[in-house]
């Protein structure tokens, strides 16, 4: 498979969707072969372009994997897969731009972020590390601020991304954060069997996925606030905290109004969803 055929196939992702992993494996093998040939010729420009194609293939595959996991209600697994997509897109962005989004990477970036906004995850653990020994992924040298190896982190050398590998470290602390560097570190309660309890409400994620016919159907979501009838909160005493989340007691807050003010989500499908999908307006405290 020549490079022109590879690029044409990657540009056709919305039709092929890589359901057959053997097709993706053949493309990956072809890219690796062309990259080895380019490195042998010391053609760094071509090797870098082939790294971009290899990363695009990875992004497409992982995005499709995340969609299938969402369809199967494997929400945390899909969350972690979407984080892989987000990280890979960040690496690619430094080296590749397409005006016409022929490989759907811009689409994937936008919709990965939108999927993440649907999730009810708000608290994460984040470790602080003391890096004692770090090496370069390209040359294997131990590096530090005073002893650089000459390779720039994030650049491409011989068709490979330069990164820093932490060889030795100490954990200084573990913090609870709302905007983590590593999104996979979601907090779960522990069940009697020692495993995590999935106590989160994934209703909104489930609804959006059910409304999409393919992974590449465009969609968006808008958030506002509306008042919900007090009848929905008849179980809340007037002296209890107001369901709107203001921190005031119910009697001194929304109970004096025509309803409880809550965040409100409206999903916009660019392609009509399946006919059996009911109208849906979702509200939650974010």
C-alpha positions as CSV (number, residue, x, y, z in Angstrom):
1,X,0.0,0.0,0.0
2,X,1.6,3.3,-1.1
3,X,1.4,6.5,0.8
4,X,-1.2,8.0,-1.5
5,X,-3.5,5.0,-0.9
6,X,-2.9,5.3,2.8
7,X,-4.0,9.0,2.9
8,X,-7.0,8.3,0.7
9,X,-8.1,5.5,3.1
10,X,-7.7,7.6,6.2
11,X,-9.7,10.4,4.6
12,X,-12.5,7.8,4.0
13,X,-12.9,7.1,7.7
14,X,-16.6,8.0,7.9
15,X,-17.4,5.3,5.4
16,X,-15.0,2.5,6.5
17,X,-15.0,3.2,10.2
18,X,-12.4,0.5,10.7
19,X,-14.9,-2.1,12.0
20,X,-12.4,-4.7,10.7
21,X,-9.2,-4.4,12.8
22,X,-7.4,-6.3,10.1
23,X,-7.8,-3.3,7.7
24,X,-6.3,-0.9,10.3
25,X,-3.5,-3.3,11.0
26,X,-2.6,-3.5,7.3
27,X,-2.5,0.3,7.2
28,X,-0.4,0.5,10.3
29,X,2.1,-2.0,8.9
30,X,2.3,-0.1,5.6
31,X,3.0,3.2,7.5
32,X,5.7,1.5,9.6
33,X,7.4,0.1,6.5
34,X,7.4,3.4,4.7
35,X,8.7,5.1,7.8
36,X,11.6,2.7,8.1
37,X,12.5,3.3,4.5
38,X,12.4,7.1,5.1
39,X,14.6,6.8,8.1
40,X,17.1,4.7,6.1
41,X,17.3,7.5,3.5
42,X,17.5,10.0,6.4
43,X,14.4,11.7,4.9
44,X,13.2,13.3,8.2
45,X,10.4,15.3,6.5
46,X,8.8,12.1,5.1
47,X,9.3,10.2,8.4
48,X,7.6,13.0,10.3
49,X,4.7,13.0,7.8
50,X,4.3,9.2,8.3
51,X,4.3,9.7,12.1
52,X,1.4,12.1,11.5
53,X,-0.5,9.5,9.5
54,X,0.2,6.8,12.1
55,X,-1.1,9.1,14.8
56,X,-4.2,10.0,12.8
57,X,-5.0,6.3,12.4
58,X,-4.6,5.8,16.1
59,X,-6.9,8.8,16.9
60,X,-9.5,7.5,14.5
61,X,-9.4,4.0,15.9
62,X,-9.6,5.1,19.5
63,X,-12.4,7.5,18.8
64,X,-14.4,4.7,17.2
65,X,-13.5,2.4,20.1
66,X,-14.8,5.0,22.6
67,X,-18.1,5.2,20.6
68,X,-18.5,1.5,20.7
69,X,-17.8,1.5,24.5
70,X,-20.4,4.2,24.9
71,X,-22.9,2.2,23.0
72,X,-22.2,-0.8,25.3
73,X,-22.7,1.4,28.4
74,X,-19.1,1.0,29.4
75,X,-18.9,4.6,30.4
76,X,-15.7,4.8,32.5
77,X,-13.9,2.7,30.0
78,X,-15.0,5.1,27.2
79,X,-14.0,8.1,29.4
80,X,-10.4,6.7,29.6
81,X,-10.4,6.0,25.8
82,X,-11.5,9.5,25.1
83,X,-8.6,10.8,27.2
84,X,-6.3,8.8,25.0
85,X,-7.8,10.5,22.0
86,X,-7.5,13.9,23.6
87,X,-3.8,13.4,24.4
88,X,-3.0,12.0,20.9
89,X,-4.8,15.0,19.3
90,X,-2.7,17.3,21.4
91,X,0.5,15.7,20.2
92,X,-0.7,15.8,16.6
93,X,-1.8,19.4,16.7
94,X,1.8,20.7,17.0
95,X,2.8,19.0,13.7
96,X,-0.3,18.7,11.5
97,X,-3.1,21.0,10.3
98,X,-5.7,20.4,7.7
99,X,-7.9,23.2,6.3
100,X,-10.6,20.9,5.1
101,X,-10.4,18.4,8.0
102,X,-10.1,15.6,5.6
103,X,-9.1,13.1,8.3
104,X,-11.8,14.2,10.7
105,X,-9.3,15.1,13.4
106,X,-10.9,18.5,14.1
107,X,-14.3,16.9,14.3
108,X,-12.9,14.3,16.7
109,X,-11.3,17.0,18.9
110,X,-14.6,19.0,19.2
111,X,-16.8,16.0,19.8
112,X,-14.4,14.4,22.3
113,X,-14.6,17.5,24.4
114,X,-18.4,17.5,24.0
115,X,-18.6,13.9,25.2
116,X,-16.5,14.8,28.2
117,X,-18.9,17.6,29.2
118,X,-21.7,15.1,29.4
119,X,-20.1,13.1,32.1
120,X,-21.0,13.6,35.8
121,X,-17.3,13.4,37.0
122,X,-16.3,16.4,39.0
123,X,-13.6,15.2,41.4
124,X,-10.4,13.4,40.7
125,X,-7.2,12.4,42.5
126,X,-3.9,13.9,41.3
127,X,-0.5,12.7,42.6
128,X,2.4,15.1,42.9
129,X,5.7,13.5,41.9
130,X,9.3,14.2,42.6
131,X,11.1,13.2,39.5
132,X,14.5,11.7,40.5
133,X,15.6,10.3,37.2
134,X,14.2,11.1,33.7
135,X,15.5,9.8,30.3
136,X,14.9,10.8,26.7
137,X,12.7,8.4,24.7
138,X,14.9,9.1,21.6
139,X,18.4,8.6,22.8
140,X,17.9,7.0,26.2
141,X,20.1,9.5,27.9
142,X,19.4,10.6,31.5
143,X,18.4,14.3,31.2
144,X,17.9,17.2,33.5
145,X,17.7,21.0,33.2
146,X,21.5,21.3,33.5
147,X,22.2,18.2,31.4
148,X,20.0,18.3,28.3
149,X,20.5,15.7,25.6
150,X,19.8,18.0,22.6
151,X,16.4,16.4,21.7
152,X,13.4,18.6,22.1
153,X,10.4,17.1,23.9
154,X,7.4,17.0,21.5
155,X,9.5,17.1,18.3
156,X,9.7,14.2,15.9
157,X,13.0,12.3,15.3
158,X,13.2,9.4,12.8
159,X,9.5,9.2,12.8
160,X,9.1,9.0,16.6
161,X,7.8,11.5,19.1
162,X,10.3,12.7,21.6
163,X,9.1,12.4,25.2
164,X,10.5,12.2,28.7
165,X,10.3,8.9,30.5
166,X,10.3,9.0,34.3
167,X,12.6,6.2,35.5
168,X,12.6,7.0,39.3
169,X,10.3,9.1,41.3
170,X,8.8,9.7,44.8
171,X,5.2,10.4,45.4
172,X,5.0,13.6,47.5
173,X,1.2,13.8,47.9
174,X,-2.1,13.0,46.4
175,X,-4.6,15.8,46.0
176,X,-8.3,16.0,45.1
177,X,-8.8,18.3,42.1
178,X,-11.6,19.3,39.7
179,X,-9.4,19.9,36.7
180,X,-6.9,17.1,36.5
181,X,-4.0,16.5,34.2
182,X,-4.9,12.8,34.0
183,X,-8.6,12.5,33.6
184,X,-8.8,8.7,34.1
185,X,-8.2,9.2,37.9
186,X,-12.0,9.4,38.7
187,X,-13.0,8.9,42.3
188,X,-15.2,5.9,42.9
189,X,-16.5,4.5,46.2
190,X,-15.4,1.0,47.1
191,X,-17.9,-1.8,47.3
192,X,-18.0,-4.8,49.6
193,X,-15.9,-6.8,47.2
194,X,-13.2,-4.2,47.1
195,X,-14.0,-3.0,43.6
196,X,-15.3,0.4,42.5
197,X,-19.0,1.2,42.7
198,X,-20.3,3.0,39.6
199,X,-22.7,5.3,41.4
200,X,-22.7,8.1,38.8
201,X,-25.7,9.1,36.7
202,X,-24.8,8.6,33.0
203,X,-28.3,9.4,31.8
204,X,-27.2,12.3,29.6
205,X,-24.3,10.4,28.0
206,X,-26.7,7.5,27.3
207,X,-29.3,9.7,25.7
208,X,-26.8,11.4,23.3
209,X,-25.3,8.1,22.1
210,X,-28.8,6.7,21.5
211,X,-29.6,9.7,19.4
212,X,-26.6,9.2,17.1
213,X,-26.8,7.0,14.0
214,X,-23.0,6.9,13.4
215,X,-19.9,8.0,15.3
216,X,-19.5,10.9,12.9
217,X,-23.0,12.5,13.2
218,X,-22.4,16.1,14.3
219,X,-24.1,17.1,17.6
220,X,-23.8,19.8,20.2
221,X,-25.2,20.7,23.6
222,X,-26.2,24.0,25.2
223,X,-26.5,24.7,28.9
224,X,-28.8,27.2,30.5
225,X,-30.8,27.4,33.7
226,X,-34.6,27.0,34.1
227,X,-37.0,26.7,37.0
228,X,-38.4,23.3,37.7
229,X,-41.8,22.9,39.5
230,X,-41.7,22.6,43.3
231,X,-43.6,19.4,43.0
232,X,-40.4,17.7,42.0
233,X,-38.9,18.6,45.3
234,X,-41.7,17.8,47.7
235,X,-39.3,15.6,49.7
236,X,-37.1,18.6,50.5
237,X,-38.0,20.4,53.8
238,X,-38.2,24.2,53.7
239,X,-35.2,24.3,56.2
240,X,-33.1,22.0,54.0
241,X,-30.5,23.3,51.6
242,X,-32.1,24.6,48.4
243,X,-32.0,22.1,45.6
244,X,-30.6,24.8,43.3
245,X,-27.3,24.4,45.1
246,X,-27.0,28.0,46.3
247,X,-26.1,27.0,49.8
248,X,-29.1,28.9,51.2
249,X,-32.0,27.1,52.9
250,X,-35.0,26.2,50.6
251,X,-37.3,28.7,52.4
252,X,-35.0,31.6,51.8
253,X,-34.2,30.8,48.2
254,X,-36.2,29.2,45.4
255,X,-39.2,28.3,47.5
256,X,-40.2,32.0,47.2
257,X,-40.0,31.7,43.4
258,X,-42.2,29.9,40.9
259,X,-39.8,27.0,40.7
260,X,-36.3,25.7,41.6
261,X,-33.6,27.1,39.4
262,X,-31.5,24.2,38.0
263,X,-28.9,23.8,35.2
264,X,-30.6,22.7,32.0
265,X,-29.2,20.9,29.0
266,X,-30.6,20.8,25.5
267,X,-29.0,18.4,22.9
268,X,-28.9,19.5,19.3
269,X,-28.6,16.6,16.7
270,X,-27.6,17.8,13.2
271,X,-28.9,14.5,11.8
272,X,-32.4,13.5,12.9
273,X,-32.1,10.9,15.6
274,X,-33.9,7.5,15.5
275,X,-37.7,8.0,15.5
276,X,-38.1,6.0,18.7
277,X,-35.8,8.4,20.6
278,X,-38.2,10.3,22.9
279,X,-38.0,14.1,23.4
280,X,-35.6,14.7,26.3
281,X,-34.7,17.7,28.4
282,X,-32.1,17.0,31.1
283,X,-31.2,18.9,34.2
284,X,-28.6,18.2,36.8
285,X,-26.5,20.0,39.4
286,X,-23.1,20.4,37.8
